[in-house]
């Protein structure tokens, strides 16, 4: 698999990446940051300093910290099962 870059983030595995919540419908999640430890069809689980938090993808905007830089992604662009999202080809949606 190719290394994760801003250009291929939508078709890449997200577990293990550092992420930050930029905006969310739940104001307590805003500015939460940490490592993504689990992903389902509609949610991401981010391990913060004290606890893990499950965040809905459709209601949030995430900033991913990659080795080649940072990229902001709207959550609705990454909705879907991880194994299906990796296979599909998408046009850039953000």
Jmol script that loads the backbone (N, CA, C; Angstrom):
load data "model"
ATOM      1  N   UNK A   1       0.843  -1.178   0.000  1.00  0.00           N
ATOM      2  CA  UNK A   1       0.000   0.000   0.000  1.00  0.00           C
ATOM      3  C   UNK A   1       0.889   1.243   0.000  1.00  0.00           C
ATOM      4  N   UNK A   2       0.451   2.256  -0.708  1.00  0.00           N
ATOM      5  CA  UNK A   2       1.198   3.503  -0.794  1.00  0.00           C
ATOM      6  C   UNK A   2       1.185   4.229   0.544  1.00  0.00           C
ATOM      7  N   UNK A   3       2.219   5.017   0.831  1.00  0.00           N
ATOM      8  CA  UNK A   3       2.200   5.798   2.074  1.00  0.00           C
ATOM      9  C   UNK A   3       1.071   6.823   2.053  1.00  0.00           C
ATOM     10  N   UNK A   4       0.549   7.108   3.231  1.00  0.00           N
ATOM     11  CA  UNK A   4      -0.570   8.043   3.330  1.00  0.00           C
ATOM     12  C   UNK A   4      -0.086   9.473   3.079  1.00  0.00           C
ATOM     13  N   UNK A   5      -0.823  10.152   2.187  1.00  0.00           N
ATOM     14  CA  UNK A   5      -0.539  11.542   1.822  1.00  0.00           C
ATOM     15  C   UNK A   5      -1.875  12.274   1.773  1.00  0.00           C
ATOM     16  N   UNK A   6      -1.861  13.605   1.769  1.00  0.00           N
ATOM     17  CA  UNK A   6      -3.126  14.338   1.657  1.00  0.00           C
ATOM     18  C   UNK A   6      -3.930  13.965   0.417  1.00  0.00           C
ATOM     19  N   UNK A   7      -3.267  13.581  -0.654  1.00  0.00           N
ATOM     20  CA  UNK A   7      -3.981  13.256  -1.894  1.00  0.00           C
ATOM     21  C   UNK A   7      -4.683  11.900  -1.856  1.00  0.00           C
ATOM     22  N   UNK A   8      -4.255  10.988  -0.966  1.00  0.00           N
ATOM     23  CA  UNK A   8      -4.882   9.661  -0.936  1.00  0.00           C
ATOM     24  C   UNK A   8      -5.493   9.316   0.419  1.00  0.00           C
ATOM     25  N   UNK A   9      -5.743  10.304   1.250  1.00  0.00           N
ATOM     26  CA  UNK A   9      -6.260  10.051   2.600  1.00  0.00           C
ATOM     27  C   UNK A   9      -7.627   9.368   2.580  1.00  0.00           C
ATOM     28  N   UNK A  10      -8.460   9.658   1.589  1.00  0.00           N
ATOM     29  CA  UNK A  10      -9.800   9.055   1.541  1.00  0.00           C
ATOM     30  C   UNK A  10      -9.762   7.576   1.211  1.00  0.00           C
ATOM     31  N   UNK A  11      -8.692   7.116   0.618  1.00  0.00           N
ATOM     32  CA  UNK A  11      -8.558   5.703   0.251  1.00  0.00           C
ATOM     33  C   UNK A  11      -7.505   5.001   1.092  1.00  0.00           C
ATOM     34  N   UNK A  12      -7.294   5.453   2.302  1.00  0.00           N
ATOM     35  CA  UNK A  12      -6.237   4.900   3.133  1.00  0.00           C
ATOM     36  C   UNK A  12      -6.798   4.489   4.485  1.00  0.00           C
ATOM     37  N   UNK A  13      -6.097   3.619   5.161  1.00  0.00           N
ATOM     38  CA  UNK A  13      -6.445   3.202   6.514  1.00  0.00           C
ATOM     39  C   UNK A  13      -6.241   4.366   7.477  1.00  0.00           C
ATOM     40  N   UNK A  14      -7.216   4.642   8.328  1.00  0.00           N
ATOM     41  CA  UNK A  14      -7.141   5.763   9.258  1.00  0.00           C
ATOM     42  C   UNK A  14      -6.669   5.354  10.655  1.00  0.00           C
ATOM     43  N   UNK A  15      -6.835   4.087  11.013  1.00  0.00           N
ATOM     44  CA  UNK A  15      -6.423   3.622  12.333  1.00  0.00           C
ATOM     45  C   UNK A  15      -4.917   3.799  12.473  1.00  0.00           C
ATOM     46  N   UNK A  16      -4.529   4.425  13.563  1.00  0.00           N
ATOM     47  CA  UNK A  16      -3.120   4.675  13.832  1.00  0.00           C
ATOM     48  C   UNK A  16      -2.682   6.094  13.530  1.00  0.00           C
ATOM     49  N   UNK A  17      -3.511   6.853  12.816  1.00  0.00           N
ATOM     50  CA  UNK A  17      -3.167   8.236  12.496  1.00  0.00           C
ATOM     51  C   UNK A  17      -3.500   9.156  13.669  1.00  0.00           C
ATOM     52  N   UNK A  18      -2.781  10.252  13.776  1.00  0.00           N
ATOM     53  CA  UNK A  18      -3.100  11.299  14.750  1.00  0.00           C
ATOM     54  C   UNK A  18      -4.175  12.181  14.135  1.00  0.00           C
ATOM     55  N   UNK A  19      -5.200  12.503  14.912  1.00  0.00           N
ATOM     56  CA  UNK A  19      -6.307  13.301  14.397  1.00  0.00           C
ATOM     57  C   UNK A  19      -6.754  14.312  15.441  1.00  0.00           C
ATOM     58  N   UNK A  20      -7.397  15.350  14.951  1.00  0.00           N
ATOM     59  CA  UNK A  20      -7.973  16.386  15.799  1.00  0.00           C
ATOM     60  C   UNK A  20      -9.349  16.720  15.243  1.00  0.00           C
ATOM     61  N   UNK A  21     -10.320  16.939  16.127  1.00  0.00           N
ATOM     62  CA  UNK A  21     -11.668  17.315  15.714  1.00  0.00           C
ATOM     63  C   UNK A  21     -11.708  18.839  15.597  1.00  0.00           C
ATOM     64  N   UNK A  22     -11.970  19.337  14.399  1.00  0.00           N
ATOM     65  CA  UNK A  22     -12.015  20.775  14.142  1.00  0.00           C
ATOM     66  C   UNK A  22     -13.400  21.335  14.439  1.00  0.00           C
ATOM     67  N   UNK A  23     -14.433  20.637  13.992  1.00  0.00           N
ATOM     68  CA  UNK A  23     -15.804  21.041  14.302  1.00  0.00           C
ATOM     69  C   UNK A  23     -16.657  19.790  14.442  1.00  0.00           C
ATOM     70  N   UNK A  24     -17.726  19.927  15.218  1.00  0.00           N
ATOM     71  CA  UNK A  24     -18.613  18.797  15.466  1.00  0.00           C
ATOM     72  C   UNK A  24     -19.952  19.334  15.958  1.00  0.00           C
ATOM     73  N   UNK A  25     -21.008  18.557  15.763  1.00  0.00           N
ATOM     74  CA  UNK A  25     -22.319  18.967  16.269  1.00  0.00           C
ATOM     75  C   UNK A  25     -22.363  18.904  17.791  1.00  0.00           C
ATOM     76  N   UNK A  26     -21.479  18.104  18.394  1.00  0.00           N
ATOM     77  CA  UNK A  26     -21.357  18.029  19.843  1.00  0.00           C
ATOM     78  C   UNK A  26     -20.191  18.927  20.266  1.00  0.00           C
ATOM     79  N   UNK A  27     -20.467  20.064  20.884  1.00  0.00           N
ATOM     80  CA  UNK A  27     -19.395  21.016  21.203  1.00  0.00           C
ATOM     81  C   UNK A  27     -18.327  20.482  22.148  1.00  0.00           C
ATOM     82  N   UNK A  28     -18.619  19.440  22.921  1.00  0.00           N
ATOM     83  CA  UNK A  28     -17.600  18.899  23.826  1.00  0.00           C
ATOM     84  C   UNK A  28     -16.495  18.157  23.076  1.00  0.00           C
ATOM     85  N   UNK A  29     -16.757  17.757  21.835  1.00  0.00           N
ATOM     86  CA  UNK A  29     -15.751  17.042  21.037  1.00  0.00           C
ATOM     87  C   UNK A  29     -14.791  17.965  20.302  1.00  0.00           C
ATOM     88  N   UNK A  30     -15.128  19.237  20.178  1.00  0.00           N
ATOM     89  CA  UNK A  30     -14.287  20.162  19.423  1.00  0.00           C
ATOM     90  C   UNK A  30     -12.942  20.300  20.115  1.00  0.00           C
ATOM     91  N   UNK A  31     -11.893  20.264  19.333  1.00  0.00           N
ATOM     92  CA  UNK A  31     -10.481  20.343  19.724  1.00  0.00           C
ATOM     93  C   UNK A  31      -9.979  19.083  20.428  1.00  0.00           C
ATOM     94  N   UNK A  32     -10.760  18.011  20.432  1.00  0.00           N
ATOM     95  CA  UNK A  32     -10.285  16.733  20.933  1.00  0.00           C
ATOM     96  C   UNK A  32      -9.232  16.211  19.970  1.00  0.00           C
ATOM     97  N   UNK A  33      -8.144  15.705  20.485  1.00  0.00           N
ATOM     98  CA  UNK A  33      -7.112  15.168  19.599  1.00  0.00           C
ATOM     99  C   UNK A  33      -6.516  13.906  20.210  1.00  0.00           C
ATOM    100  N   UNK A  34      -5.930  13.105  19.352  1.00  0.00           N
ATOM    101  CA  UNK A  34      -5.300  11.867  19.794  1.00  0.00           C
ATOM    102  C   UNK A  34      -5.136  10.915  18.629  1.00  0.00           C
ATOM    103  N   UNK A  35      -4.864   9.675  18.965  1.00  0.00           N
ATOM    104  CA  UNK A  35      -4.630   8.632  17.974  1.00  0.00           C
ATOM    105  C   UNK A  35      -5.934   7.891  17.694  1.00  0.00           C
ATOM    106  N   UNK A  36      -6.200   7.625  16.430  1.00  0.00           N
ATOM    107  CA  UNK A  36      -7.387   6.856  16.054  1.00  0.00           C
ATOM    108  C   UNK A  36      -7.108   5.394  16.371  1.00  0.00           C
ATOM    109  N   UNK A  37      -7.940   4.801  17.227  1.00  0.00           N
ATOM    110  CA  UNK A  37      -7.719   3.420  17.644  1.00  0.00           C
ATOM    111  C   UNK A  37      -8.739   2.449  17.055  1.00  0.00           C
ATOM    112  N   UNK A  38      -9.854   2.969  16.540  1.00  0.00           N
ATOM    113  CA  UNK A  38     -10.861   2.092  15.942  1.00  0.00           C
ATOM    114  C   UNK A  38     -11.704   2.903  14.978  1.00  0.00           C
ATOM    115  N   UNK A  39     -12.251   2.206  13.989  1.00  0.00           N
ATOM    116  CA  UNK A  39     -13.100   2.856  13.003  1.00  0.00           C
ATOM    117  C   UNK A  39     -14.227   1.913  12.625  1.00  0.00           C
ATOM    118  N   UNK A  40     -15.424   2.445  12.561  1.00  0.00           N
ATOM    119  CA  UNK A  40     -16.569   1.684  12.065  1.00  0.00           C
ATOM    120  C   UNK A  40     -17.141   2.439  10.873  1.00  0.00           C
ATOM    121  N   UNK A  41     -18.276   2.000  10.389  1.00  0.00           N
ATOM    122  CA  UNK A  41     -18.888   2.630   9.222  1.00  0.00           C
ATOM    123  C   UNK A  41     -19.177   4.105   9.456  1.00  0.00           C
ATOM    124  N   UNK A  42     -19.691   4.448  10.630  1.00  0.00           N
ATOM    125  CA  UNK A  42     -20.140   5.808  10.892  1.00  0.00           C
ATOM    126  C   UNK A  42     -19.365   6.544  11.977  1.00  0.00           C
ATOM    127  N   UNK A  43     -18.400   5.902  12.617  1.00  0.00           N
ATOM    128  CA  UNK A  43     -17.705   6.543  13.728  1.00  0.00           C
ATOM    129  C   UNK A  43     -16.201   6.317  13.692  1.00  0.00           C
ATOM    130  N   UNK A  44     -15.498   7.207  14.383  1.00  0.00           N
ATOM    131  CA  UNK A  44     -14.072   7.043  14.668  1.00  0.00           C
ATOM    132  C   UNK A  44     -13.915   7.050  16.184  1.00  0.00           C
ATOM    133  N   UNK A  45     -13.022   6.217  16.701  1.00  0.00           N
ATOM    134  CA  UNK A  45     -12.706   6.233  18.127  1.00  0.00           C
ATOM    135  C   UNK A  45     -11.318   6.833  18.268  1.00  0.00           C
ATOM    136  N   UNK A  46     -11.254   7.967  18.999  1.00  0.00           N
ATOM    137  CA  UNK A  46      -9.994   8.667  19.193  1.00  0.00           C
ATOM    138  C   UNK A  46      -9.577   8.502  20.647  1.00  0.00           C
ATOM    139  N   UNK A  47      -8.345   8.004  20.840  1.00  0.00           N
ATOM    140  CA  UNK A  47      -7.788   7.839  22.182  1.00  0.00           C
ATOM    141  C   UNK A  47      -7.113   9.134  22.573  1.00  0.00           C
ATOM    142  N   UNK A  48      -7.735   9.876  23.487  1.00  0.00           N
ATOM    143  CA  UNK A  48      -7.170  11.118  23.989  1.00  0.00           C
ATOM    144  C   UNK A  48      -6.214  10.834  25.131  1.00  0.00           C
ATOM    145  N   UNK A  49      -5.879  11.856  25.867  1.00  0.00           N
ATOM    146  CA  UNK A  49      -4.962  11.680  26.993  1.00  0.00           C
ATOM    147  C   UNK A  49      -5.578  10.867  28.118  1.00  0.00           C
ATOM    148  N   UNK A  50      -6.860  11.053  28.353  1.00  0.00           N
ATOM    149  CA  UNK A  50      -7.495  10.412  29.498  1.00  0.00           C
ATOM    150  C   UNK A  50      -8.446   9.276  29.139  1.00  0.00           C
ATOM    151  N   UNK A  51      -9.102   9.376  27.962  1.00  0.00           N
ATOM    152  CA  UNK A  51     -10.102   8.370  27.625  1.00  0.00           C
ATOM    153  C   UNK A  51     -10.290   8.304  26.115  1.00  0.00           C
ATOM    154  N   UNK A  52     -10.999   7.259  25.690  1.00  0.00           N
ATOM    155  CA  UNK A  52     -11.367   7.115  24.291  1.00  0.00           C
ATOM    156  C   UNK A  52     -12.730   7.729  24.068  1.00  0.00           C
ATOM    157  N   UNK A  53     -12.881   8.401  22.933  1.00  0.00           N
ATOM    158  CA  UNK A  53     -14.144   9.045  22.603  1.00  0.00           C
ATOM    159  C   UNK A  53     -14.574   8.595  21.216  1.00  0.00           C
ATOM    160  N   UNK A  54     -15.844   8.201  21.089  1.00  0.00           N
ATOM    161  CA  UNK A  54     -16.409   7.797  19.802  1.00  0.00           C
ATOM    162  C   UNK A  54     -17.063   9.024  19.181  1.00  0.00           C
ATOM    163  N   UNK A  55     -16.668   9.342  17.937  1.00  0.00           N
ATOM    164  CA  UNK A  55     -17.151  10.546  17.266  1.00  0.00           C
ATOM    165  C   UNK A  55     -17.815  10.155  15.958  1.00  0.00           C
ATOM    166  N   UNK A  56     -18.989  10.700  15.732  1.00  0.00           N
ATOM    167  CA  UNK A  56     -19.723  10.456  14.491  1.00  0.00           C
ATOM    168  C   UNK A  56     -19.001  11.129  13.329  1.00  0.00           C
ATOM    169  N   UNK A  57     -18.822  10.412  12.244  1.00  0.00           N
ATOM    170  CA  UNK A  57     -18.127  10.961  11.078  1.00  0.00           C
ATOM    171  C   UNK A  57     -18.953  12.037  10.385  1.00  0.00           C
ATOM    172  N   UNK A  58     -20.258  11.815  10.246  1.00  0.00           N
ATOM    173  CA  UNK A  58     -21.072  12.712   9.425  1.00  0.00           C
ATOM    174  C   UNK A  58     -21.209  14.109   9.996  1.00  0.00           C
ATOM    175  N   UNK A  59     -21.020  14.267  11.292  1.00  0.00           N
ATOM    176  CA  UNK A  59     -21.229  15.559  11.940  1.00  0.00           C
ATOM    177  C   UNK A  59     -19.941  16.321  12.220  1.00  0.00           C
ATOM    178  N   UNK A  60     -18.806  15.801  11.809  1.00  0.00           N
ATOM    179  CA  UNK A  60     -17.535  16.387  12.231  1.00  0.00           C
ATOM    180  C   UNK A  60     -16.622  16.714  11.052  1.00  0.00           C
ATOM    181  N   UNK A  61     -15.646  17.558  11.332  1.00  0.00           N
ATOM    182  CA  UNK A  61     -14.540  17.834  10.413  1.00  0.00           C
ATOM    183  C   UNK A  61     -13.270  17.481  11.166  1.00  0.00           C
ATOM    184  N   UNK A  62     -12.412  16.683  10.545  1.00  0.00           N
ATOM    185  CA  UNK A  62     -11.207  16.183  11.189  1.00  0.00           C
ATOM    186  C   UNK A  62      -9.968  16.772  10.532  1.00  0.00           C
ATOM    187  N   UNK A  63      -8.925  16.968  11.332  1.00  0.00           N
ATOM    188  CA  UNK A  63      -7.606  17.328  10.820  1.00  0.00           C
ATOM    189  C   UNK A  63      -6.694  16.141  11.123  1.00  0.00           C
ATOM    190  N   UNK A  64      -6.139  15.554  10.063  1.00  0.00           N
ATOM    191  CA  UNK A  64      -5.229  14.429  10.216  1.00  0.00           C
ATOM    192  C   UNK A  64      -3.796  14.921  10.092  1.00  0.00           C
ATOM    193  N   UNK A  65      -2.949  14.468  11.008  1.00  0.00           N
ATOM    194  CA  UNK A  65      -1.540  14.831  11.010  1.00  0.00           C
ATOM    195  C   UNK A  65      -0.769  13.694  10.332  1.00  0.00           C
ATOM    196  N   UNK A  66      -0.251  13.963   9.154  1.00  0.00           N
ATOM    197  CA  UNK A  66       0.444  12.972   8.344  1.00  0.00           C
ATOM    198  C   UNK A  66       1.935  13.285   8.314  1.00  0.00           C
ATOM    199  N   UNK A  67       2.764  12.308   7.962  1.00  0.00           N
ATOM    200  CA  UNK A  67       4.198  12.586   7.840  1.00  0.00           C
ATOM    201  C   UNK A  67       4.503  13.669   6.803  1.00  0.00           C
ATOM    202  N   UNK A  68       3.675  13.782   5.786  1.00  0.00           N
ATOM    203  CA  UNK A  68       3.914  14.765   4.732  1.00  0.00           C
ATOM    204  C   UNK A  68       3.145  16.064   4.944  1.00  0.00           C
ATOM    205  N   UNK A  69       2.515  16.241   6.103  1.00  0.00           N
ATOM    206  CA  UNK A  69       1.766  17.467   6.384  1.00  0.00           C
ATOM    207  C   UNK A  69       0.429  17.181   7.030  1.00  0.00           C
ATOM    208  N   UNK A  70      -0.411  18.183   7.073  1.00  0.00           N
ATOM    209  CA  UNK A  70      -1.738  18.058   7.665  1.00  0.00           C
ATOM    210  C   UNK A  70      -2.799  18.223   6.594  1.00  0.00           C
ATOM    211  N   UNK A  71      -3.951  17.591   6.827  1.00  0.00           N
ATOM    212  CA  UNK A  71      -5.063  17.717   5.897  1.00  0.00           C
ATOM    213  C   UNK A  71      -6.362  17.713   6.692  1.00  0.00           C
ATOM    214  N   UNK A  72      -7.300  18.580   6.305  1.00  0.00           N
ATOM    215  CA  UNK A  72      -8.625  18.609   6.918  1.00  0.00           C
ATOM    216  C   UNK A  72      -9.601  17.880   6.002  1.00  0.00           C
ATOM    217  N   UNK A  73     -10.422  17.028   6.609  1.00  0.00           N
ATOM    218  CA  UNK A  73     -11.378  16.215   5.849  1.00  0.00           C
ATOM    219  C   UNK A  73     -12.736  16.307   6.521  1.00  0.00           C
ATOM    220  N   UNK A  74     -13.750  16.566   5.729  1.00  0.00           N
ATOM    221  CA  UNK A  74     -15.114  16.531   6.243  1.00  0.00           C
ATOM    222  C   UNK A  74     -15.504  15.083   6.464  1.00  0.00           C
ATOM    223  N   UNK A  75     -16.156  14.827   7.574  1.00  0.00           N
ATOM    224  CA  UNK A  75     -16.488  13.464   7.963  1.00  0.00           C
ATOM    225  C   UNK A  75     -17.357  12.715   6.970  1.00  0.00           C
ATOM    226  N   UNK A  76     -18.258  13.427   6.295  1.00  0.00           N
ATOM    227  CA  UNK A  76     -19.136  12.722   5.345  1.00  0.00           C
ATOM    228  C   UNK A  76     -18.335  12.114   4.191  1.00  0.00           C
ATOM    229  N   UNK A  77     -17.136  12.601   3.929  1.00  0.00           N
ATOM    230  CA  UNK A  77     -16.297  12.053   2.853  1.00  0.00           C
ATOM    231  C   UNK A  77     -15.680  10.715   3.225  1.00  0.00           C
ATOM    232  N   UNK A  78     -15.616  10.405   4.519  1.00  0.00           N
ATOM    233  CA  UNK A  78     -14.998   9.146   4.943  1.00  0.00           C
ATOM    234  C   UNK A  78     -16.011   8.169   5.529  1.00  0.00           C
ATOM    235  N   UNK A  79     -17.309   8.444   5.348  1.00  0.00           N
ATOM    236  CA  UNK A  79     -18.337   7.507   5.814  1.00  0.00           C
ATOM    237  C   UNK A  79     -18.243   6.233   4.988  1.00  0.00           C
ATOM    238  N   UNK A  80     -18.352   5.124   5.656  1.00  0.00           N
ATOM    239  CA  UNK A  80     -18.307   3.823   5.000  1.00  0.00           C
ATOM    240  C   UNK A  80     -17.400   2.884   5.766  1.00  0.00           C
ATOM    241  N   UNK A  81     -17.597   1.610   5.517  1.00  0.00           N
ATOM    242  CA  UNK A  81     -16.739   0.626   6.168  1.00  0.00           C
ATOM    243  C   UNK A  81     -15.318   0.810   5.666  1.00  0.00           C
ATOM    244  N   UNK A  82     -14.339   0.708   6.562  1.00  0.00           N
ATOM    245  CA  UNK A  82     -12.945   0.941   6.151  1.00  0.00           C
ATOM    246  C   UNK A  82     -12.509   0.067   4.986  1.00  0.00           C
ATOM    247  N   UNK A  83     -12.884  -1.204   4.998  1.00  0.00           N
ATOM    248  CA  UNK A  83     -12.460  -2.100   3.930  1.00  0.00           C
ATOM    249  C   UNK A  83     -13.094  -1.735   2.592  1.00  0.00           C
ATOM    250  N   UNK A  84     -14.294  -1.166   2.597  1.00  0.00           N
ATOM    251  CA  UNK A  84     -14.935  -0.737   1.353  1.00  0.00           C
ATOM    252  C   UNK A  84     -14.396   0.605   0.882  1.00  0.00           C
ATOM    253  N   UNK A  85     -14.123   1.502   1.811  1.00  0.00           N
ATOM    254  CA  UNK A  85     -13.618   2.822   1.456  1.00  0.00           C
ATOM    255  C   UNK A  85     -12.234   2.728   0.806  1.00  0.00           C
ATOM    256  N   UNK A  86     -11.420   1.793   1.251  1.00  0.00           N
ATOM    257  CA  UNK A  86     -10.085   1.624   0.686  1.00  0.00           C
ATOM    258  C   UNK A  86     -10.161   1.188  -0.771  1.00  0.00           C
ATOM    259  N   UNK A  87     -11.163   0.384  -1.120  1.00  0.00           N
ATOM    260  CA  UNK A  87     -11.284  -0.151  -2.471  1.00  0.00           C
ATOM    261  C   UNK A  87     -11.848   0.833  -3.484  1.00  0.00           C
ATOM    262  N   UNK A  88     -12.734   1.737  -3.058  1.00  0.00           N
ATOM    263  CA  UNK A  88     -13.417   2.591  -4.009  1.00  0.00           C
ATOM    264  C   UNK A  88     -12.531   3.772  -4.463  1.00  0.00           C
ATOM    265  N   UNK A  89     -12.825   4.236  -5.627  1.00  0.00           N
ATOM    266  CA  UNK A  89     -12.127   5.384  -6.176  1.00  0.00           C
ATOM    267  C   UNK A  89     -13.045   6.585  -6.057  1.00  0.00           C
ATOM    268  N   UNK A  90     -12.553   7.641  -5.431  1.00  0.00           N
ATOM    269  CA  UNK A  90     -13.354   8.826  -5.209  1.00  0.00           C
ATOM    270  C   UNK A  90     -12.715  10.052  -5.819  1.00  0.00           C
ATOM    271  N   UNK A  91     -13.557  10.964  -6.222  1.00  0.00           N
ATOM    272  CA  UNK A  91     -13.063  12.283  -6.590  1.00  0.00           C
ATOM    273  C   UNK A  91     -12.831  13.056  -5.303  1.00  0.00           C
ATOM    274  N   UNK A  92     -11.955  13.985  -5.332  1.00  0.00           N
ATOM    275  CA  UNK A  92     -11.661  14.775  -4.155  1.00  0.00           C
ATOM    276  C   UNK A  92     -12.914  15.561  -3.741  1.00  0.00           C
ATOM    277  N   UNK A  93     -13.327  15.418  -2.468  1.00  0.00           N
ATOM    278  CA  UNK A  93     -14.583  16.000  -2.011  1.00  0.00           C
ATOM    279  C   UNK A  93     -14.391  17.084  -0.957  1.00  0.00           C
ATOM    280  N   UNK A  94     -13.196  17.515  -0.704  1.00  0.00           N
ATOM    281  CA  UNK A  94     -13.034  18.530   0.328  1.00  0.00           C
ATOM    282  C   UNK A  94     -12.345  19.737  -0.164  1.00  0.00           C
TER     283      UNK A  94
END
end "model"
wireframe off; spacefill off
backbone 0.3
color backbone group
